[in-house]
Amino acid sequence: MQLLVAEGMVNVKEAVFTDGTKIESAANRYTFVWGKAIKTSKERIKSQLEELWNYAQGVAAEEMQDSAASDFESLAPDKVKAAIKKIDEAISDKEDVPKKIKQKLSYAAKNWPQNLERYDEQEQLLAGRNSYSKTDRDATFMRMKEDHMLNGQLKPAYNLQISTQQQFILNYSLHQTSTDYGTLASHIDGYQALYNEKPAAIVADAGYGSDENYGLLEDKEIAAYIKYNTFDKEQKEGIKAFSNDSLHYNEAENYLVCPMGQRMAHIGDGQRVSASGYVQIISRYQAKNCHGCPMGGVCHSAKGNRIAEVNHSLRKHKQVVKERLNSEQGIKYRKQRPVDVEPVFAHIKSNHGFKRFLLRGLSKVEVEVGLLSIAHNLRKWTA
């Protein structure tokens, strides 16, 4: 890649075109470990342990009198083991203890502590992901478009992100998340570390359009030519009538104007936190009197006065991006993006048949992608 720069084939200070694709891991395809299943199992243990604890306090109050009501939110294996032992000691000499309780207690003593230890290890491996493969723990299960059964089957995979210029790969990065919007920050960091420069602009599809990414690029002084999720629809149909985006906002006095021209007063702010920890401020506004309004049926369907939630930061970013995308340069980039970055994936996956990694583990897979990128650039250069 540095050779391409030295030879003047690409200019790393100009706009680049960014996109992602999922490539299947070399792992076995049906070796799931799911974060949601671990959470469900831990909640079941917590519920059953609380039931056993409450039962013991009911039938053996004297034996349990030195034991305060236990909080099992943390479900530490040692704590659970001690609680099971305490329950067993309290009810062991009691008559008429149901057989079902004894069986459950015996099962709990034998299985729960070691299961919880395994769940803790698995959650550390997940590191915030929703899944991983037992035979390639760095791979995450993702829905693959090119599944041979054409049904979007989940498979262990990696999310490959590339930035191109003239169909040359300038930068690549591998990610363990299936969504594209969460990959942009580290992808740009990799670009800057590689070239000690930043591109003038990032051109990408709506999969990258988010308040977080727009703010990131603004802070880095990189022009964002990135669609938001309703951009194409707005180009054809305009902003949807009665939507929150269509409501006029008076910034000086901080109020919205409803479709009937009435003020919607600011009633408070809330927060939404993304998976990456990014905090969005959501402002809420409420109309004064929607009763009897002739637009009531189409303006909103909820009971009472309409409440609108607005992310002002995102709203401003969308306005700037919309103007930029509809500029002469923006239209040029929008036309160029599909013929610059997407054919690179077509060459790699269709023409050269690379749809599945040969090695397992993130570090080894990164080496594969590096060799793949070099091979692609050399073929492109000599074509």
PEDADA-V479771 format. One record per run of one state. SS is the DSSP state (H for helix, E for strand, C for the rest). FROM is the first residue (numbers start at 1). TO is the last residue. If there is no record, write none. Layout:
BEGIN
[[SS/FROM/TO] [SS/FROM/TO]]
END
This chain:
BEGIN
[[C/1/1] [H/2/6] [C/7/15] [E/16/24] [C/25/31] [E/32/34] [H/35/59] [C/60/76] [H/77/91] [C/92/98] [H/99/126] [C/127/130] [E/131/133] [C/134/139] [E/140/143] [C/144/153] [E/154/165] [C/166/167] [E/168/175] [C/176/180] [H/181/195] [C/196/200] [E/201/204] [C/205/205] [H/206/208] [C/209/210] [H/211/219] [C/220/222] [E/223/226] [C/227/230] [H/231/237] [C/238/243] [H/244/246] [C/247/247] [E/248/250] [C/251/254] [E/255/257] [C/258/262] [E/263/273] [C/274/278] [E/279/287] [C/288/295] [H/296/299] [C/300/306] [E/307/310] [C/311/311] [H/312/325] [C/326/327] [H/328/340] [C/341/341] [H/342/351] [C/352/355] [E/356/356] [C/357/361] [H/362/382] [C/383/383]]
END
